[in-house]
Amino acid sequence: MLPDTRRPIVAAAGVYRPQEDSRLLIDTLERSTVVVGRRVADLCTGSGIVAIAAAELGAESVTAWDISEPAVLCARRNADAAGVAVDVRLGAFDGALADGPYDVVVTNPPYVPTSSGAGIHVPSGADPPGPGMAATTGAPSWIRCVPLRLICWPTVAQC
């Protein structure tokens, strides 16, 4: 049950337009029923489509995070238009970390390839994310990985 496709999900200029990857994530949430009755965080929410779907699928609460002010405004408008309660916040991963723990953390982070001169720096010796790790952008110029158990309830199997 994807969000009502007759109701438009608007993506303002500079905000990621929902595509197949967003729909695949939503389909997985529906098939697994993992969000039902749970406290959900959506990191890198963009237009808010995944957060809206989590609310429509029965999450107890949904908090959506993005570092882009236009994305936050866009996600708020879309959640209001959908008639669902989604707390959309401007902030990076550390804001979600401070607000947690959550039962379920979903994300469709930016993964668009960039040129080598894009100003993204991975600290030397940094390992790529492994199982139970999330790649997060705390600032445009660096990437770090953190254990998901820091923002999830320790008893939840998905974490």
C-alpha positions in Angstrom: 0.0 0.0 0.0 2.0 2.9 -1.3 0.9 6.4 -0.3 -2.1 7.5 -2.3 -0.6 8.1 -5.7 -3.5 10.2 -6.7 -2.4 12.7 -4.1 0.8 14.4 -5.4 4.0 14.2 -3.5 5.6 17.5 -4.3 9.4 17.9 -4.4 10.4 21.6 -4.4 13.4 22.7 -6.4 16.6 21.2 -5.0 14.6 18.4 -3.1 15.0 14.8 -4.2 12.0 13.7 -6.3 10.6 10.3 -5.2 11.7 7.6 -7.6 11.7 3.8 -7.7 14.2 3.5 -4.8 11.7 5.4 -2.5 8.9 3.1 -3.6 11.0 0.0 -3.1 11.7 1.1 0.5 8.0 1.8 1.1 7.0 -1.5 -0.3 9.5 -3.2 2.1 8.0 -1.3 5.0 4.5 -2.5 4.0 5.5 -6.1 3.5 7.5 -6.4 6.7 4.9 -4.5 8.8 8.0 -3.4 10.8 6.7 0.2 11.4 3.3 -0.8 12.8 3.0 0.6 16.4 6.7 1.7 16.4 8.5 4.9 16.9 10.1 5.7 13.5 12.9 8.0 12.4 13.3 8.9 8.7 16.8 10.3 8.1 17.4 12.3 4.9 13.6 12.6 4.4 13.7 14.8 1.3 10.0 15.2 0.1 8.9 13.1 3.1 7.4 10.3 1.1 8.9 7.5 3.2 7.9 9.2 6.5 4.4 9.8 5.2 4.1 6.1 4.2 5.4 5.0 7.7 2.6 7.1 9.3 0.0 5.7 6.9 1.2 2.2 7.6 0.5 2.6 11.3 3.7 3.9 13.0 3.1 5.1 16.5 5.1 8.3 15.7 7.3 9.4 12.9 10.1 12.0 13.1 11.6 13.0 9.8 15.0 14.7 9.6 16.8 16.5 6.8 19.7 19.0 6.7 18.1 20.9 3.8 15.7 23.7 4.8 13.8 23.4 1.5 13.4 19.7 2.1 12.0 20.2 5.6 9.5 22.7 4.3 8.5 20.4 1.4 8.1 17.4 3.7 6.0 19.4 6.1 3.7 20.5 3.3 3.4 17.0 2.0 2.6 15.5 5.4 0.0 18.2 6.0 -1.5 17.5 2.5 -1.6 13.8 3.3 -3.3 14.4 6.6 -0.7 12.4 8.7 1.2 13.3 11.8 4.9 13.6 10.9 7.2 15.7 13.0 9.6 17.1 10.4 12.8 18.6 11.8 15.8 20.5 10.4 18.9 18.8 11.5 21.7 16.3 11.0 22.2 12.8 12.4 23.2 14.1 15.8 19.8 15.7 16.2 18.1 12.3 15.6 20.7 10.7 17.9 19.8 13.1 20.7 16.1 12.6 20.1 16.2 8.8 20.1 16.1 6.0 20.7 13.8 4.9 17.9 12.3 1.4 17.2 12.9 1.7 13.4 15.3 3.9 11.4 14.7 4.3 7.7 16.7 6.3 5.2 17.1 6.8 1.5 20.3 8.9 1.8 21.8 10.9 -1.1 23.9 8.5 -3.2 24.2 10.4 -6.4 27.8 10.1 -7.8 29.9 13.2 -7.6 33.1 14.3 -9.2 36.3 13.9 -7.2 36.3 17.7 -6.7 33.0 17.8 -5.0 34.5 18.5 -1.6 33.5 15.2 0.0 36.3 13.9 2.2 36.3 10.4 3.8 38.7 10.4 6.8 41.8 8.2 6.3 41.4 4.8 7.9 37.6 5.1 7.8 35.9 1.8 7.1 32.8 1.6 4.9 29.5 0.9 6.7 29.1 -2.7 7.7 26.1 -4.6 9.1 24.5 -2.6 11.9 26.1 0.6 10.7 24.7 3.6 9.1 26.5 6.0 6.9 25.6 9.5 7.9 26.5 13.0 6.8 27.1 15.3 9.7 28.4 18.0 7.5 28.7 18.4 3.7 32.5 17.8 3.9 32.7 14.6 5.9 31.1 11.2 6.3 31.1 9.1 9.5 29.6 5.8 10.5 27.8 5.1 13.7 26.4 2.0 15.3 22.6 1.9 14.8 22.2 0.7 18.3 22.9 4.2 19.4 19.6 5.4 18.0 17.5 2.3 18.2 16.0 0.5 21.2 18.5 -2.2 22.2 15.8 -4.9 22.2 14.6 -4.4 18.6 15.9 -7.1 16.3 16.2 -4.9 13.3 18.9 -2.9 15.1 
